[in-house]
Amino acid sequence: MDIEKLTKAQTVLLTLLISFVTSIATGIVTVTLMDQAPPTITQTIQRVVTKTIETVSPENTQTASAKNDIVAVKEQNSVADVVDKTKEIFGRIVNKTENGEIFSGFGIFVDKSGIFMTNSSNLVEGGDYAVYIGDRKIDLQKISINESKHIAYLKVVQNDSPIFKTFFKEANIVSPDSLKLGQSIIVLGGIESTEVFTGIVSGFVKDNLLDDTASTTPSESSEIKDLSILAIKTNVSSPSVFGGAPVLNLKGEIVGINIETGTNSFIPVDFVSFDIKNILNQDSAKKID
């Protein structure tokens, strides 16, 4: 066959054939040489391949790590925002005695008129109380107790200063039904100054509420209407929690308060608005009398 007389199409086909045969021959020679090559050369090649894979993979790992960092930063910012929002509603109660001030517990302002809520076991009969809101000290007097909930209400001792008409911010209290297991929460404390403890909701203590319309006859079963949350369990370290310490969500809303020092569970406080209404009505009645 005269190569010089080949057409362009024949030349292209011949070139492809030669390339194909050459690639097959190269592959065979390479495999043969690899089988005959010393182990050190084979290990070097394997290291190069492994290093190449490791160099490409970290992108996904770094992306996932970056996302986790962003979530952590957002949560830290949320905690800082909550502390800032609650600095004027959270306080430390002291009992003023002849021998000095004795730390009694914590509490929160629940009404703009200066009503302060705490755990009733923080108070003793005849105690003379004050609350520290930051570095500011305000005198309190006990006005009411909800015995079934172990909650005491105190009120700011009024004077002629106009500051008491505008200072108080009331806590934003929400139902515990808004909480979910594993949800991040914040607990406020600190005997000398405000301390922040973070954790999660680790469980709920619930009580069955029977429907008022349910039959009470032995032949018919009672219908469960709802599950009432009696307590909110957290994983916050128990020694850090004192009576009256509030637990909040990351929006800065109060979802519960501690009524037993040394435990990491909190009772819901969505009943407070009803208590406040009764207290204010009683005050109005006294003024009328």
For each residue, the residues with C-beta under 8 A, 3 or more apart:
1: 6
2: 5 6
3: 6
4:
5: 2
6: 1 2 3 10 11 14
7: 10 11
8: 11 12
9: 12 13
10: 6 7 13 14
11: 6 7 8 14 15
12: 8 9 15 16
13: 9 10 16 17
14: 6 10 11 17 18
15: 11 12 18 19
16: 12 13 19 20
17: 13 14 20 21
18: 14 15 21 22
19: 15 16 22 23
20: 16 17 23 24
21: 17 18 24 25
22: 18 19 25 26
23: 19 20 26 27
24: 20 21 27 28
25: 21 22 28 29
26: 22 23 29 30
27: 23 24 30 31
28: 24 25 31 32
29: 25 26 32 33
30: 26 27 33 34
31: 27 28 34 35
32: 28 29 35 36
33: 29 30 36 37
34: 30 31 37 42
35: 31 32
36: 32 33
37: 33 34 41 42
38: 41 42
39: 42 43
40: 43 44
41: 37 38 44 45
42: 34 37 38 39 45 46
43: 39 40 46 47
44: 40 41 47 48
45: 41 42 48 49
46: 42 43 49 50
47: 43 44 50 51
48: 44 45 51 52
49: 45 46 52 53
50: 46 47 53 54
51: 47 48 54 55
52: 48 49 55 56
53: 49 50 56 57
54: 50 51 57 58
55: 51 52 58
56: 52 53 59
57: 53 54 60 61
58: 54 55 61 62
59: 56 62 63
60: 57 63 64
61: 57 58 64 65
62: 58 59 65 66
63: 59 60 66 67
64: 60 61 67 68
65: 61 62 68 69
66: 62 63 69 70
67: 63 64 70 71
68: 64 65 71 72
69: 65 66 72 73
70: 66 67 73 74
71: 67 68 74 75
72: 68 69 75 76
73: 69 70 76 77
74: 70 71 77 78
75: 71 72 78 79 184 250
76: 72 73 79 80
77: 73 74 80 81
78: 74 75 81 82 250
79: 75 76 82 83 186 196 198 250
80: 76 77 83 84
81: 77 78 84 85 252
82: 78 79 85 86 186 248 250 251 252
83: 79 80 86 87 186 188 194 196
84: 80 81 87
85: 81 82 252
86: 82 83 89 90 108 171 188 246 248 252
87: 83 84 90 133 134 194
88: 109 133 134 167 168 169
89: 86 108 109 169 170 171
90: 86 87 106 107 108 133 188 194 246
91: 106 107 108 109 116 131 132 133 138
92: 103 105 106 131 132 190 191
93: 103 104 105 106 107 116 118 122 129 130 131 140 154 244
94: 101 102 103 104 129 130 131 132
95: 101 102 104 123 124 127 128 129
96: 101 128 129 130
97: 100 101 102 128
98:
99: 102
100: 97
101: 94 95 96 97 130
102: 94 95 97 99
103: 92 93 94 191
104: 93 94 95 118 122 123 127 129
105: 92 93 118 119 122 242 243 244 245 261
106: 90 91 92 93 118 122 188 189 242 243 244 245 246 258
107: 90 91 93 116 117 118 119 122 131 154 244
108: 86 89 90 91 116 117 171 244 246 254 257
109: 88 89 91 114 115 116 117 168 169 170 171
110: 115 116 117 153 170 171 173 272 276
111: 114 115 168 170 276 280
112: 168 169 170
113: 155 168 280
114: 109 111 155 156 158 164 168
115: 109 110 111 143 153 154 155 276 279
116: 91 93 107 108 109 110 131 140 153 154 155 156
117: 107 108 109 110 151 152 153 154 244 257 269 272
118: 93 104 105 106 107 122 123 151 152 154 243 244
119: 105 107 122 150 151 152 243 244 257 258 259 260 261
120: 123 145 146 147 150 151 152 259
121: 150 243 259 260 261
122: 93 104 105 106 107 118 119 152 243 244
123: 95 104 118 120 127 129 142 152 154
124: 95 127
125:
126:
127: 95 104 123 124 142
128: 95 96 97
129: 93 94 95 96 104 123 139 140 141 142 154
130: 93 94 96 101 137 138 139 140
131: 91 92 93 94 107 116 137 138 140 154
132: 91 92 94 135 136 137 138
133: 87 88 90 91 136 138
134: 87 88 194
135: 132
136: 132 133
137: 130 131 132
138: 91 130 131 132 133 156 157
139: 129 130 156 157
140: 93 116 129 130 131 154 155 156 157
141: 129 154 155 157
142: 123 127 129 145 152 153 154
143: 115 153 154 155 279
144: 152 153 275 278 279 282
145: 120 142 151 152 153
146: 120 149 150 151 152 153 271 275
147: 120 150
148:
149: 146 259 267 271
150: 119 120 121 146 147 259 267
151: 117 118 119 120 145 146 257 259 269 272 275
152: 117 118 119 120 122 123 142 144 145 146
153: 110 115 116 117 142 143 144 145 146 275 276 279
154: 93 107 115 116 117 118 123 129 131 140 141 142 143
155: 113 114 115 116 140 141 143
156: 114 116 138 139 140 164 168
157: 138 139 140 141
158: 114 164
159: 164
160:
161: 164
162: 165 166
163: 166 167
164: 114 156 158 159 161 167 168
165: 162
166: 162 163
167: 88 163 164
168: 88 109 111 112 113 114 156 164
169: 88 89 109 112
170: 89 109 110 111 112
171: 86 89 108 109 110 246 254
172: 252 253 254
173: 110 253 254 255 269 270 272 273
174: 178 249 253 254 255 270
175: 178 255 268 270
176: 179 204 229 232 255 256 268 270
177: 229
178: 174 175 249 253 255
179: 176 183 185 201 204 232 249 255
180: 183 201
181: 201 202 203 204
182: 200 201
183: 179 180 200 201 249
184: 75 198 199 200 249 250
185: 179 198 199 200 201 234 236 247 248 249 250 255
186: 79 82 83 196 197 198 247 248 249 250
187: 196 197 198 199 234 236 240 241 245 246 247 248 258
188: 83 86 90 106 194 195 196 197 245 246 248
189: 106 194 195 196 197 240 241 242 245
190: 92 193 194 195
191: 92 103 242
192:
193: 190
194: 83 87 90 134 188 189 190
195: 188 189 190 240
196: 79 83 186 187 188 189
197: 186 187 188 189 236 237 240 241
198: 79 184 185 186 187 236
199: 184 185 187 202 234 235 236 264
200: 182 183 184 185 234 235
201: 179 180 181 182 183 185 204 232 233 234
202: 181 199 233 234 235
203: 181 233
204: 176 179 181 201 229 231 232 233
205: 229 230 231 232 233 265
206: 227 228 229 230
207: 227 228 230
208: 224 227 228
209: 224 225 226 227 228
210: 214 222 223 224 225
211: 214 222 223 224 225
212: 225
213: 223
214: 210 211 222 223 225
215: 220 221 222
216: 222
217: 220
218:
219:
220: 215 217
221: 215
222: 210 211 214 215 216
223: 210 211 213 214
224: 208 209 210 211 227
225: 209 210 211 212 214
226: 209
227: 206 207 208 209 224
228: 206 207 208 209
229: 176 177 204 205 206 232 268
230: 205 206 207 267 268
231: 204 205 256 265 266 267 268
232: 176 179 201 204 205 229 247 255 256 265 266 267 268
233: 201 202 203 204 205 264 265
234: 185 187 199 200 201 202 247 264 265 266
235: 199 200 202 264
236: 185 187 197 198 199 240 241 247 264
237: 197 240 241 264
238: 241 262 263 264
239: 262
240: 187 189 195 197 236 237
241: 187 189 197 236 237 238 245 258 261 262 263 264
242: 105 106 189 191 245 258 261
243: 105 106 118 119 121 122 258 259 260 261
244: 93 105 106 107 108 117 118 119 122 257 258 259
245: 105 106 187 188 189 241 242 257 258 266
246: 86 90 106 108 171 187 188 254 256 257 258 266
247: 185 186 187 232 234 236 254 255 256 257 258 266
248: 82 86 185 186 187 188 251 252 253 254 255
249: 174 178 179 183 184 185 186 252 253 255
250: 75 78 79 82 184 185 186
251: 82 248
252: 81 82 85 86 172 248 249
253: 172 173 174 178 248 249
254: 108 171 172 173 174 246 247 248 257 269
255: 173 174 175 176 178 179 185 232 247 248 249 266 268 269
256: 176 231 232 246 247 266 267 268 269
257: 108 117 119 151 244 245 246 247 254 266 267 269
258: 106 119 187 241 242 243 244 245 246 247 261 263 265 266 267
259: 119 120 121 149 150 151 243 244 266 267
260: 119 121 243 263 265
261: 105 119 121 241 242 243 258
262: 238 239 241
263: 238 241 258 260
264: 199 233 234 235 236 237 238 241
265: 205 231 232 233 234 258 260
266: 231 232 234 245 246 247 255 256 257 258 259
267: 149 150 230 231 232 256 257 258 259
268: 175 176 229 230 231 232 255 256 271
269: 117 151 173 254 255 256 257 272
270: 173 174 175 176 273
271: 146 149 268 274 275
272: 110 117 151 173 269 275 276
273: 173 270 276 277
274: 271 277 278
275: 144 146 151 153 271 272 278 279
276: 110 111 115 153 272 273 279 280
277: 273 274 280 281
278: 144 274 275 281 282
279: 115 143 144 153 275 276 282 283
280: 111 113 276 277 283 284
281: 277 278 284 285
282: 144 278 279 285 286
283: 279 280 286 287
284: 280 281 287 288
285: 281 282 288 289
286: 282 283 289
287: 283 284
288: 284 285
289: 285 286
